[in-house]
Structure formats: structure tokens, C-alpha cells
Amino acid sequence: MKDLILLGSTGSIGRQTLDIIRNNPDKFNLVGMSCNSNIELLREQIEEFKPKVVAIAEENSARIIKSEFDNLDVLSTSRGLCELVKYPADIVLNALMGISGLKPTYEAIISGKDIALANKETLVTGGQIIVDAIKENRVNLFPIDSEHSAIFQCLKSSLNSKVKRIILTASGGPFRGYSLEDLKKVKLDEALNHPKWKMGKKISIDSATMMNKGLEVIEARWLFDIKEDNIEVHIHPESIIHSAVEFEDNSIIAQMGTPDMRIPISLALNYPDRLKLESEKLDLFEIGKLSFERPNRQVFRCLDIAYNALKEGSGATIAMNGANEELVNLFLNKKIQFIDIQENLEILMERESFESPKSIDDIMMIDKEARAIVREIIGKN
């Protein structure tokens, strides 16, 4: 049985993780979990799974939960996440959104725990530092993003074989086929309506702009130690092939499955063994055909912004990620238009340069600076 700490228990990935734990009580023991503010759902989760410790971002909510559960350790504020991951456990599953996932991932690694990672910003911002920490502490990192889990599985099928390229698939999001003029008319509810996946608000917007795929390119670079020129994005509207790897003999191995995040979550938690899941069976006869397109990089410019940042260096990827988080939040609060996200990212990345970080604190400083600059750009426009 594995002892597990779950960061982000009330989000989409967190709830699906708890579903796996619920159906496999002989394999997983939930030691601790965290949430931001949804204490109503957290309360239900505590009653069902009986963890030893929880971390809650909002201090008043933490006091409420502490008053209701006598034998529960309750941590609060952002520092609470870093304290939570130090509790004894075998693996930490990070399902947090944004750069908030970086520090607790790092703390979990240096405390000797394996990582199941659904927080792509950890590697987008902390790539080299995180990779070095994993090697130094001799822990494992298992990807949960469906695309990176697919690549991980394909690589394991051909150990010691030279990789020619990685093919990252993308559904194309809700605006596949749109022109730039079409993007100028996009409304918030349209951007949140992903055609294939049920996700949180931030990742849904990133998918709509295709920044999510850009972040995945950067994540793949660090996960699989492969240069950006050998990572290609293919639009695959059916979302059946989750990604593929081409080897030096020109063979391509792909991983297929229905769009169900419980598949990569369960593999990350139980690797190298697979768990039985009660999920929709993949029926190739019903699907009929699989199609692929090149991404329209003239319309969805976030993809090239991410590639260029990766070539420029880790300072640029940190700044891009922080600015993107800030812009997405402004769009979610209806302060800017959808098209403004990529246009202001372009202004920032063309105008500024950022040095590579030497520490986690350096990363947080670059992130803060980029957010301030993009707010300044917005204020002038």
C-alpha cells in the first residue's frame, strides 16, 4: 500500500484521483491533501478519506476546518503546502494550477518523495532546478498530463532506442479553424467550453489560446531531455492518440485511449503496474477514422511564443508563464479580450529579456517582475 499526499483535492484532477483511491482501498492510503477555498467539498473528502493532515490556503477556512475535526492537523497559507509535503508518504500527487505548484514540488523532492505531476508549470518555470533535484535525491517523477503520460509509455516500450522526434497531439480546442478576426469576437463562455476535456477555468483558456500546448512542449523538453526542434505539435481533433514517439528507424509508437484522465493518473500512482478501471471502452469501429492537421501558428501565436521562449532560456519561459497566468486571470475577470492574451504576451517577450534563475527564489522574482510588466503594458494600451 502506498501512502499518498494529494495537492489540489477539490479540483478536477484531485477529484478523479480520489475516485481511484476510493476504488482501490487496498493500494492507496491518503495521508494528506490540500485545497484553495472549497471547504464544503474538502469537508466531505475529510470525512470519507480521513487524512492525517490538510493544508488550506485561506486562513479563516483553515480555522473553521480545524474547529470541526479534533484529530486533524490543519495547515494554512501558501507555506502550508510546503509543510504538508514533508509529512511521511511515498508519493505526492501535485494537481495544483500555476506556479503555486513549484515550491511544494521542490520541497517534496528534497524530502525524498516520488512525484506524480499534473502541474506543468513546475517544469515550465523550474525545469533545470527540478531535474537536478530529482537526480540528486534519487526520486521518480511520473507525468499525469495525458500527452506526457503517453510519451512516457511509448518510451518505456523501446528502452535504449534513440528518439528521432516526439509528436504532441492537441485537440485544437474550441476555436479550431478560426481566423484572427474570429478570435477578436470570442466570449468568455465560449473559451471555457472545451470540446473534449472537462477541465478547470485556467487550463481551459490555455487550451483555447493553444498556450497549453506551448507549455506542454516546454514540459516535454525537461521530462524527456529532448530539444525543442525535435518536438512537433499535431492537431488531432478526435483526441484518441494522446501522443507518439518516432524512433531512429522511423517507427512511430503511439498511445491511444478514450479521453479519461483517470488512465494517466492511475498509471502514475501505480507504476509499473496498471489498475483496472471502469471506463468507456475505445471502439475503433465507432470512431472510424483519425485525422491530423498542422496547427495554424499565424492565428494561434502562443505556440510560437512558447517555442521561442524555450530557445531563449529558462528566464524567458518563467516570464512567459507568469505573464500568461496574469493575462488569463484578467480575461476570466472580463478585464481584457481573448485576443489580448497572445498580443500582450508578444509585446512582453519581444520587449524584455530575463536572466536564467539559480534558485527557486530567483524564479519567483522573475515571475513577479513579468506580471508587473504585463500589467503595465495593459495599462498603457
C-alpha positions as a printed Julia matrix, in Angstrom:
381×3 Matrix{Float64}:
   0.0    0.0     0.0
   1.27   3.48   -0.92
   0.88   6.48    1.36
  -0.21   9.45   -0.76
  -0.34  13.24   -0.36
  -2.7   14.97   -2.8
  -2.25  18.65   -3.63
  -5.44  20.15   -5.04
  -8.0   17.62   -3.87
 -11.08  19.66   -4.83
 -10.09  20.32   -8.46
 -10.82  18.13  -11.47
  -7.62  16.04  -11.25
  -7.92  15.85   -7.48
 -11.48  14.52   -7.59
 -10.56  11.9   -10.19
  -7.57  10.87   -8.06
  -9.86  10.35   -5.09
 -12.1    8.22   -7.3
  -9.11   5.94   -7.97
  -8.26   5.77   -4.26
 -11.91   5.05   -3.43
 -11.93   2.09   -5.83
  -8.55   0.75   -4.68
  -8.58   0.96   -0.86
  -6.06  -1.89   -0.61
  -3.47   0.01   -2.68
  -3.57   3.65   -1.53
  -3.78   5.42    1.82
  -4.47   9.17    1.7
  -2.19  10.79    4.3
  -2.84  14.42    3.43
  -4.47  16.79    0.96
  -4.87  20.47    0.18
  -7.42  22.86   -1.25
  -7.66  26.54   -2.0
 -11.09  27.62   -0.76
 -13.74  24.95   -1.44
 -14.04  23.8     2.16
 -17.55  22.4     1.64
 -16.18  19.74   -0.68
 -13.0   19.37    1.38
 -15.12  18.65    4.46
 -16.81  15.77    2.63
 -13.44  14.44    1.48
 -12.01  14.55    5.02
 -14.99  12.65    6.37
 -14.64   9.96    3.7
 -10.86   9.51    3.45
  -9.79  10.54    6.98
  -6.37  12.05    6.22
  -3.93  13.0     8.97
  -3.25  16.5     7.67
  -4.76  19.09    5.34
  -3.49  22.42    4.01
  -5.93  25.22    3.19
  -4.81  28.45    1.5
  -7.36  30.72    3.19
  -6.68  31.15    6.92
 -10.28  31.65    8.05
 -11.31  28.47    6.22
  -8.44  26.64    7.91
  -9.72  27.76   11.33
 -13.22  26.51   10.51
 -11.97  23.06    9.47
  -9.67  22.85   12.5
 -12.61  23.52   14.82
 -14.61  20.68   13.22
 -12.0   17.87   13.22
 -10.2   17.28   16.52
  -7.58  14.78   15.35
  -6.66  16.55   12.12
  -3.53  18.67   11.58
  -4.57  21.79    9.68
  -2.02  23.99    7.9
  -2.76  27.34    6.28
  -1.28  29.94    3.89
   0.91  29.1     0.89
   3.67  27.9     3.22
   1.28  25.23    4.43
   1.71  23.35    1.15
   5.47  23.12    1.68
   4.92  21.82    5.22
   2.28  19.34    4.03
   4.63  17.59    1.58
   7.16  16.94    4.35
   4.77  14.57    6.14
   5.74  10.88    5.79
   4.44   9.49    2.49
   5.6    7.54   -0.55
   4.34   9.82   -3.31
   2.98  13.35   -3.74
   0.45  14.0    -6.49
   0.56  17.66   -7.5
  -2.69  18.77   -9.14
  -2.28  22.48   -8.36
  -2.73  25.16  -11.0
   0.02  27.59  -11.97
   3.36  28.46  -10.41
   1.9   27.78   -6.95
   2.83  24.16   -7.59
   6.57  24.82   -7.94
   7.72  25.21   -4.33
   5.78  22.25   -2.87
   7.06  20.01   -5.69
  10.63  21.03   -4.92
  10.14  20.51   -1.18
   8.61  17.08   -1.79
  11.57  16.07   -3.96
  14.22  17.12   -1.44
  12.27  15.28    1.27
  12.73  12.09   -0.78
   9.25  11.54   -2.2
   8.25  10.39   -5.66
   6.19  12.9    -7.65
   3.08  12.34   -9.77
   2.94  15.61  -11.68
  -0.14  17.25  -13.15
   1.25  20.76  -12.56
   3.09  21.52  -15.8
   4.23  24.93  -14.54
   6.67  23.18  -12.18
   8.84  22.21  -15.16
   7.99  25.22  -17.33
   9.44  27.52  -14.66
  11.84  25.29  -12.72
  12.99  22.83  -15.38
  16.73  22.51  -14.72
  16.46  23.0   -10.95
  13.74  20.36  -10.66
  15.54  17.86  -12.92
  18.75  18.29  -10.93
  16.89  17.85   -7.62
  15.26  14.64   -8.88
  18.65  13.18   -9.8
  20.32  14.31   -6.59
  17.57  12.88   -4.36
  17.06   9.74   -6.48
  13.3   10.03   -6.67
  10.92   9.32   -9.55
   8.74  11.75  -11.47
   5.66  10.34  -13.2
   3.79  12.63  -15.64
   0.0   12.89  -15.45
  -0.8   15.14  -18.42
  -2.34  12.73  -20.92
   0.19  13.73  -23.59
   3.26  13.29  -21.41
   1.95  10.07  -19.91
   1.52   8.79  -23.47
   5.11   9.73  -24.36
   6.34   8.13  -21.13
   4.57   4.88  -22.03
   5.89   4.9   -25.6
   9.47   5.43  -24.42
   9.2    2.6   -21.91
   8.23   0.28  -24.77
  11.56   0.89  -26.52
  14.21   1.35  -23.86
  17.69   2.33  -25.11
  16.31   3.25  -28.54
  17.28   6.63  -29.97
  14.37   9.07  -30.28
  14.0   10.99  -33.53
  11.06  13.18  -32.51
   8.16  13.5   -30.12
   4.68  14.12  -31.53
   2.45  16.06  -29.12
  -1.19  15.85  -30.1
  -3.74  18.62  -29.49
  -7.5   18.63  -29.92
  -7.39  22.11  -31.45
  -9.59  23.48  -28.66
 -12.95  25.23  -29.12
 -11.69  27.61  -31.83
 -10.06  25.23  -34.28
 -10.48  26.69  -37.78
 -10.98  30.25  -36.53
  -9.32  33.29  -38.14
  -7.7   36.17  -36.24
 -10.84  38.21  -36.87
 -12.91  35.4   -35.35
 -10.72  35.37  -32.23
 -11.41  39.06  -31.67
 -15.09  38.22  -31.11
 -14.59  35.34  -28.66
 -16.6   35.48  -25.42
 -15.6   34.03  -22.06
 -18.22  31.26  -22.0
 -17.11  30.13  -25.47
 -13.45  29.92  -24.4
 -14.37  27.82  -21.36
 -16.3   25.29  -23.45
 -13.68  22.71  -24.41
 -14.96  20.16  -26.95
 -13.24  17.09  -25.45
 -12.0   17.56  -21.89
 -13.65  18.75  -18.69
 -11.05  20.99  -17.07
 -10.6   23.94  -14.76
 -11.02  27.51  -15.98
  -7.35  28.42  -16.35
  -6.33  25.34  -18.32
  -9.46  25.67  -20.48
  -8.4   29.18  -21.52
  -4.83  27.98  -22.14
  -6.22  25.24  -24.36
  -8.3   27.78  -26.29
  -5.26  30.0   -26.96
  -3.02  26.93  -27.53
  -0.68  28.18  -24.8
  -1.41  24.92  -23.02
   0.28  23.08  -25.87
   3.19  25.51  -25.72
   3.58  24.79  -22.0
   3.5   21.07  -22.8
   6.32  21.49  -25.33
   8.45  23.07  -22.6
   7.46  20.38  -20.11
   8.35  17.64  -22.6
  11.78  19.18  -23.12
  12.6   18.69  -19.42
  10.75  15.43  -18.82
  12.37  13.59  -21.71
  15.62  15.54  -22.21
  14.85  16.37  -25.83
  15.43  19.61  -27.74
  12.52  21.76  -28.89
  13.37  21.2   -32.57
  12.51  17.51  -32.06
   9.08  18.18  -30.54
   6.21  18.62  -33.02
   2.59  19.56  -32.35
  -0.12  17.83  -34.38
  -3.8   18.82  -34.22
  -5.8   15.64  -33.69
  -9.49  16.55  -33.2
 -10.63  13.09  -32.12
  -8.27  13.12  -29.07
  -7.74   9.36  -29.3
  -3.98   9.29  -29.87
  -2.65  11.13  -26.84
   0.89  11.48  -28.23
   3.51   9.45  -30.07
   7.26   8.9   -30.36
   9.24   8.37  -33.56
  12.46   6.38  -33.24
  15.59   6.41  -35.4
  14.29   3.5   -37.56
  11.28   5.74  -38.45
   8.89   3.57  -36.44
   6.22   5.57  -34.61
   4.7    4.2   -31.42
   1.54   5.92  -30.16
  -0.62   5.56  -27.06
  -4.39   5.52  -27.61
  -7.38   5.7   -25.34
 -10.64   7.48  -24.63
 -10.32  11.0   -23.14
 -10.25   9.92  -19.47
  -7.71  11.46  -17.09
  -8.07   8.58  -14.66
  -5.93   6.48  -17.0
  -2.73   8.55  -16.68
  -3.45   9.3   -13.01
  -3.77   5.61  -12.13
  -0.61   4.7   -14.06
   1.41   7.43  -12.32
   0.22   6.26   -8.91
   0.67   2.54   -9.51
   3.6    2.39  -11.97
   4.81   0.0   -13.35
   1.52  -1.87  -12.92
  -1.82  -0.81  -14.39
  -5.06  -0.66  -12.46
  -8.4   -1.96  -13.63
 -10.69   0.98  -14.46
 -14.41   1.03  -15.09
 -14.33   3.44  -18.01
 -15.53   3.78  -21.57
 -14.01   1.23  -23.93
 -12.22   2.53  -27.01
 -14.23   1.37  -30.05
 -12.18   1.91  -33.2
 -15.05   0.81  -35.45
 -17.26   3.5   -33.98
 -14.53   6.15  -34.36
 -13.99   5.15  -37.97
 -11.03   7.4   -38.74
  -8.35   9.5   -37.1
  -7.34  12.85  -38.6
  -4.38  15.19  -38.2
  -3.7   18.82  -39.11
  -0.87  21.29  -38.77
  -1.55  23.97  -36.13
  -2.33  27.41  -37.54
   0.55  29.32  -35.98
  -0.42  32.61  -37.63
  -3.73  32.59  -35.75
  -2.74  30.79  -32.53
   0.53  32.59  -31.89
   1.01  31.38  -28.3
   2.55  28.2   -29.65
   5.45  30.07  -31.28
   5.75  32.33  -28.23
   6.42  29.21  -26.15
   8.89  27.7   -28.64
  10.81  30.99  -28.83
  10.89  31.32  -25.04
  12.27  27.81  -24.74
  15.06  28.65  -27.2
  15.82  31.88  -25.32
  16.24  30.2   -21.94
  14.6   29.45  -18.62
  14.28  33.13  -17.65
  12.07  33.63  -20.7
   9.88  30.59  -20.01
   9.33  31.76  -16.41
   8.37  35.26  -17.58
   6.08  33.92  -20.29
   4.31  31.63  -17.83
   3.83  34.37  -15.22
   2.59  36.88  -17.77
   0.23  34.31  -19.25
  -1.23  33.49  -15.82
  -1.79  37.19  -15.21
  -3.43  37.73  -18.61
  -5.67  34.69  -18.29
  -6.84  35.91  -14.89
  -7.63  39.32  -16.39
  -9.64  37.65  -19.16
 -11.51  35.45  -16.69
 -12.45  38.63  -14.81
 -13.54  40.28  -18.09
 -10.88  43.0   -17.89
  -9.37  42.2   -21.32
 -10.46  40.46  -24.53
  -9.46  36.94  -25.55
  -7.16  38.16  -28.34
  -5.36  40.41  -25.84
  -3.74  37.39  -24.19
  -1.46  36.49  -27.09
  -0.99  40.07  -28.28
   0.29  41.28  -24.9
   2.45  38.19  -24.46
   4.11  39.02  -27.76
   4.78  42.6   -26.63
   6.35  41.4   -23.38
   8.55  38.72  -24.92
   9.78  40.97  -27.74
  10.49  43.91  -25.42
  12.08  42.25  -22.38
  14.87  39.78  -21.63
  15.24  37.74  -18.45
  18.28  36.02  -16.96
  18.2   32.33  -16.11
  17.49  31.62  -12.44
  19.88  29.97  -10.0
  17.31  29.22   -7.28
  13.61  28.87   -6.57
  13.65  32.41   -5.14
  15.09  33.7    -8.43
  12.22  32.02  -10.28
   9.64  33.71   -8.08
  11.29  37.11   -8.6
  11.22  36.74  -12.41
   7.59  35.63  -12.21
   6.68  38.69  -10.12
   8.55  41.04  -12.46
   6.85  39.64  -15.57
   3.4   40.02  -14.03
   4.14  43.64  -13.13
   5.39  44.42  -16.63
   2.37  42.89  -18.33
   0.02  44.88  -16.07
   1.95  48.0   -17.07
   1.57  47.1   -20.77
  -2.18  46.58  -20.31
  -2.48  49.91  -18.51
  -0.85  51.77  -21.39
  -2.95  50.15  -24.13
